[in-house]
Amino acid sequence: MLCSDLVELDWREPDGRAQRAVANLEDISTRGACLQLDDPIPLNTVVRITHSRGELLGRIRYCVYRDVGYYMGVHFEPGWEWRVEDFRPLHLFDPRRLLTVRPDAAL
């Protein structure tokens, strides 16, 4: 699901220092999410995503810089799957809705 919302992100640096940042939640699925931040986070770092109704726990699986910041893929840990019933991001859109063709639509 494509989405937009702000979430808090907590993690520990390799040297053990605790870190916290606000991240843009770009997309989310049952097993993972994409976050946008100003600074990179090392691969395989465990992160805690805190949202308006709870939290999710996952690991950084990719981190790439694009134009305005770093985009990071988070794979949720077992037992921390996302469900829309638990947390609905502020702006949420299912791109599969674009594929629906009305029977009366002109080709």
C-alpha positions as CSV (number, residue, x, y, z in Angstrom):
1,M,0.0,0.0,0.0
2,L,1.2,3.4,-0.8
3,C,0.9,5.8,2.1
4,S,2.2,8.9,3.8
5,D,2.5,9.4,7.5
6,L,5.2,10.4,10.0
7,V,6.5,7.7,12.4
8,E,9.2,7.7,15.1
9,L,12.1,5.4,14.5
10,D,14.4,4.1,17.3
11,W,17.6,2.0,16.8
12,R,21.1,1.5,18.1
13,E,24.3,2.4,16.3
14,P,27.0,-0.2,15.9
15,D,28.8,1.4,18.9
16,G,25.6,1.0,21.0
17,R,24.4,4.6,21.0
18,A,20.7,4.9,21.0
19,Q,19.2,6.9,18.1
20,R,15.8,8.4,17.4
21,A,14.4,10.1,14.3
22,V,11.2,11.1,12.7
23,A,10.7,9.2,9.3
24,N,8.3,9.5,6.5
25,L,6.4,6.3,6.0
26,E,6.3,5.9,2.2
27,D,4.7,2.5,1.8
28,I,3.7,-0.5,3.9
29,S,2.7,-4.1,3.5
30,T,2.1,-7.0,5.8
31,R,5.8,-7.9,6.1
32,G,7.6,-4.6,5.5
33,A,7.7,-0.9,4.9
34,C,9.7,1.8,3.2
35,L,10.9,4.8,5.2
36,Q,12.5,8.0,4.1
37,L,15.0,9.7,6.4
38,D,17.7,12.4,6.1
39,D,20.5,10.1,7.2
40,P,21.3,6.4,6.4
41,I,21.0,3.5,8.8
42,P,23.3,0.5,8.4
43,L,21.9,-2.7,6.8
44,N,20.5,-5.3,9.3
45,T,20.0,-2.8,12.0
46,V,17.0,-3.6,14.2
47,V,14.6,-0.6,14.2
48,R,11.4,0.1,16.2
49,I,8.8,2.0,14.3
50,T,6.4,3.8,16.6
51,H,3.1,4.9,15.1
52,S,-0.1,6.4,16.5
53,R,-1.5,3.1,17.7
54,G,1.5,1.1,18.6
55,E,4.8,-0.1,17.2
56,L,6.4,-2.5,14.7
57,L,9.8,-4.1,14.9
58,G,12.0,-4.8,11.8
59,R,15.4,-4.8,10.2
60,I,16.9,-2.5,7.6
61,R,17.2,-4.5,4.3
62,Y,18.2,-1.8,1.9
63,C,19.2,1.8,2.0
64,V,19.5,4.0,-1.1
65,Y,19.9,7.8,-1.6
66,R,17.3,9.4,-3.9
67,D,17.1,13.2,-4.5
68,V,15.9,14.3,-1.0
69,G,17.0,11.6,1.4
70,Y,17.6,8.0,2.1
71,Y,14.9,5.4,1.4
72,M,15.1,2.3,3.6
73,G,13.4,-1.0,3.3
74,V,12.3,-2.5,6.6
75,H,11.4,-6.2,6.9
76,F,9.2,-6.8,9.9
77,E,10.4,-9.4,12.4
78,P,8.2,-12.5,12.9
79,G,5.1,-11.7,14.9
80,W,5.3,-8.0,14.0
81,E,3.3,-8.1,10.8
82,W,1.3,-4.9,9.9
83,R,-2.5,-5.0,9.7
84,V,-4.6,-2.1,8.6
85,E,-6.9,-2.8,11.6
86,D,-4.0,-2.1,13.9
87,F,-2.7,1.0,12.2
88,R,-4.0,3.0,9.3
89,P,-1.5,5.5,8.0
90,L,-2.8,9.1,7.5
91,H,-2.8,8.7,3.7
92,L,-3.3,5.2,2.4
93,F,-3.8,4.1,-1.2
94,D,-4.0,0.6,-2.6
95,P,-2.4,0.8,-6.2
96,R,-4.4,-2.3,-7.2
97,R,-7.4,0.0,-7.4
98,L,-5.9,1.5,-10.5
99,L,-6.1,-1.8,-12.3
100,T,-9.9,-2.1,-11.9
101,V,-11.6,-1.6,-15.3
102,R,-15.2,-0.8,-15.4
103,P,-17.3,-3.0,-17.7
104,D,-18.7,0.1,-19.5
105,A,-15.3,1.7,-20.0
106,A,-14.3,2.5,-23.6
107,L,-11.2,0.8,-24.8
